[in-house]
Amino acid sequence: MTDDASDTAASAAKYGIELDDCANTIVVRFRRESQVHHAAVVVSGSKRIDVNGALKAALHAQRISFADREFVLSSTRMEYGGVTAFGLPAGWSVVVDKLVMERSEIVMGAGVRGAKLVLEPGLLLKLPNVLVAAIAT
């Protein structure tokens, strides 16, 4: 896969993949009990995360925001735009939208912009600190 097709919509169009079968991984920063935490959020390419509603509730967060680019790059050692839920720092939560789990197969980032992973979403359940919740609209 070329870098120009690392964007979800571009790769879906180029390779004939439904956006519902694409899964984006987004890193968020949140406060809970006065401590800062980070989580990777996996959501379908056709949906938006309900950040201040459903995601905030799922993480029991007091405040939540998207993590800044420099932090994501340095802490994950992955390329921005290619972040995956696999190989994240210890202690991070992984929140997977329930609609992702309903797909038979998903296509998601592989840690670099020039590659994608194709897998059964059930493999995400093997990650530590994983939570499946209805977080997308």
N, C-alpha and C positions, 0 to 999 in steps of 0.2 A: 504494500500500500504506500502510495506516495504521500508526502507531507501535505499536499494540497487537498487531500481527501481525509485528513485527520479530523476536521470539523464534522460533527454528527450529521448535519443535514447534507453536507457535500458527500460524505462517504456513503450515506444511505442512498442518495440519488445515483452516485457513480456505480455502486455495486448491487443495486436493486434490492435493498434491504428496507423493510418497513420501519418507520421511526419508532413504532411500539416495540420493536425487537432490539433497538439500540438502547444502551444504558449508559448514562453519563454519571461520572463520579465527581462530586463537588465537595470541597473541604470547607467546613464551617468552624468558627470559633465561638464558644459559648461559656457563660458563667453559670455555675451551680454551686450553691453553698460557699460563695465568695472565692471560689477557685476557678481558674481558666482551664478549659478542656478543649479538645479538638475532636471532630468526627468527620468521617467520610460519609457522604450521602449518595446513594445510588438511586437514580430516578430514570424513568423512561425518557427517551429523546423527544417524545411527543407531549410531555407533561411539564408542569412547573411545580417547584417545591413550595408548599405553603409554609414558608420559613417562620413567620411570627405567630402562626397558629398551630398546625398539626406537628411540625418538626420541633418547635419549642416545647410543646407538651410531651412529645415522645422522649425528648432528652431531659425532661424536667429542668429546663434551662430558665434562668432568670433573665438573661439577655443573650441574644444570638446575632451573629453577623457572618458574612463570608470572610474566610481567611484571606489575608493579603498574599499576593503573588509571590513575593520574595520568601515569605514564610513557607508556603507550599513547596516551592522549589528546594529550599534548603533542608526542610524536615523530611520530605519524602524521597529526595534525590531522583525524582521523576521529572519529566518534561511537562511544562504547563500546557494543558490541552490534551494530555495523554495520561493523566493520573488514573490509576486503577485502585480498586479496593484491596488488592493483594499487596503484601509487603509493606504495609504501613507501620509507623512507629508503634511500639508496644504501648498499650493503654488506651489507644484511640478507639472510640466506638465506631461501628459501621452500621448505618441505618439504611435499610433497603425498603423502598416503597413496595407495598404489597402487590401492585400491578406488575412489577418486574418479575415477581415470583410466579405469576400466572402464565408467563411465556414458556414455550417449550425450549427455546434457545435464545440467548442474548448475545449481542456484539458490544464489547466495551473496550475502553482504553487498556493498553498493555504496558503503560509506564513511559512509553516513548510515542511521539506524534506519528511516526511512520508505521505503526503496527496496531492491530486490534486483536482482542481475544474473542473467540467464539466458544461459548460454553453453556451448559445447562445451569439455570439460575440456582438450582439446589446446591451447587458448589459454594455459593456465597454463605450458606448456613454453616459451613465448616470453619469460617473465619472466627477468631476470638472477638468477644464483645459485639456480636452481631444482634441486631434487633430488626424485625420486620414490622412495619407500621404503615398505615394509610396516611401518607404525607404529601401526596401530589394532588393537583387540581387539573 
